[in-house]
């Protein structure tokens, strides 16, 4: 009897999980986000420092200095403590907004007073929370399109288990924040269109202000949201009397956006129009003169093929998501009707305003990239904000297969999705903490021969720790980089070293003064500088880190 009761309870619990409208199913999103929050808090200390991390923190402090000067005077205690850091308006990177991280203002003194590592851990915690908030917005949007919380859960899981995003959710402070903010723009627009209330117009304006501050390209997303909203209020036959109210709400949203942008962006205090013009110039013709390794060839950044963005997306996201994304586009945009008179089938467009909003958020910026061809590099991280929309389309494609009602199709689709998600868990586990170098099979068996692996130099810290563990005997190890990029990565690696290692290594500028030379194979290889690599290869390799069997970085002993 007791056994039968337990069996019935288990069956009831399973039914609740399967019921799209059950409270349990809807609350599982918080369980999922809680699990990834705990995992992230444990792993965020294990990643090295990306190229921009220290610089972006100093830009953040430069913004705080502007507020301190405004409220407490230029010579206030905080500004004296941060005297080595430029004010935001004096920094060449005035378009680098840091507004989402102002919450860390009370802790900025940690960084200035020598506890850089402690502050970095707080910085990364906020990055992680922002990324998880993006997963929640993704859940809400998919739930809206499917009317089923289970597909929302699936979309969030697909995002959080994507290897590159799993890693970068703990240290990529700008690109992952952009993804979250673009999803917020879409969600607030959906709610504004449904409710027609001022609070959603204001929420959209606030989100747009923060998004544009963090990266000016978000203005494209806000523009799409505004256009779709305008189409709605001018074409809604049932609510013509509310057109005036709708226009006023739109004005409120724009004014809110500009007001928020002005308040949180010290770089525009000398003139909003000047700031906008500068950001437009930087966005369309960023003067970066570096080189990019792509498809087995070296490209100057200005000469990079337009295929760079779509190919980079296709080879770095889980494989099964690609056909689901394409299918989702087709079955969501188009349908088939059967004529009652002739019995013939015809294809028709079944877009509604919400789907048009999704199309706009996905493709407007992508088409702009193809037309303008702005300078991008470091794979597609500058366009990570597209990933949430890619996953929405993919889930819609998966849902179509499940709803066909054919047992074989349902079984195969569900099985392949389950296998892909389990495979991603395995990949994340066995490649930790180098998931940022993930490529799918479309990149080939040896992606390192065709594409950049560690373009942000995140492996630098682990390489130095391995060096210290094997070579340190009491005196600081004098290390230099093989060339300028390796020097920069080496400097970031030293910056993020745990306290017990920090005093055991010394950076030296010239190779003649060094006992060891650091090599990052993304920037020192046969395509970029084969002579330098040939020179250093004759020495003993004393430390190396790998992604699976692919070397990412190494240290050679010169003496």
Secondary structure, DSSP 8 states (H G I E B T S, - for coil): -HHHHHHHHHHHHHHHHH-TT-HHHHHHHHHHHHHHHHHHHHHGGGS---TTHHHHHHHHHHHHHHHHHHHH-TT-HHHHHTTTS--GGGSTTTT---GGGGGGGGGHHHHHTT-HHHHHHHHHHHHHHHHHHHHHHHHHHHHHHHS-HHHHHHHHHHHHTSHHHHHHTTT-TTHHHHHHHHHHHHHHHHHHHHH--HHHHHHHHHHHHHHHHH-TTHHHHHHHHHHHHHHHHHH-GGGGGGHHHHHHHHHHHHHHHHHHHHHH-GGGTT-HHHHHHHHHHHHHS-----EEEETTEEEEGGG--THHHHHHHHHHS-HHHHHHHHHHHHHHHEEEEE-TTT--EEEEE---HHHHHHHHHHHHHHHHHHHH-----STTGGGGGGHHHHHHHHHHHHHHHHTT--HHHHHHHHHHHHHHHHHHHHHHHHHTT-GGG---GGG-S-GGGTB-S-TT-TTHHHHHHHHHHHH-SSS-EEEEESSHHHHHHHHHHHHT--HHHHTTEEE-SSGGG-SEEEEETTTSSTTT-HHHHHHHTTSEEEEEEEETTEEEEEEEE--
